[in-house]
Amino acid sequence: MASIFDQIGGASAVSAVVDEFYERVVADPALGRYFAGTDMGKLKAHQRSFVAAALGGPQEYRGKTMDQAHAGLGITGSDFDAVVGHLAGALTHCGVPQETIATIAGALAPLRDQIVAGEVSTV
């Protein structure tokens, strides 16, 4: 059985989804603040690697853990839900079938506890 990575079209599809995803997230007034001053090229490269690995692609993700990458950002549950919504929208926009999107969303659900903090670090 082909991996989700292969089912959606491999590296080029992941790249298209990541680009569409960040266009949506950065344009969202509630989420855009998280990306102020961020090197978006570097962030997108990390995200492509993470998504490809998470979907069963041949890449190995060597970035920070989810809790390390999001520590001190004060991400709320509603922020997390909005990001997942934008990811679903990006996947839909790029032609990924709804059944596959549901599988991806299910795989993301356990990451919620690692990402949602609700408090902003003062350090």
Helices and strands as residue ranges (DSSP letters): H 4-8, H 10-27, G 32-35, H 40-54, H 66-70, H 77-93, H 98-108, G 109-111, H 112-115
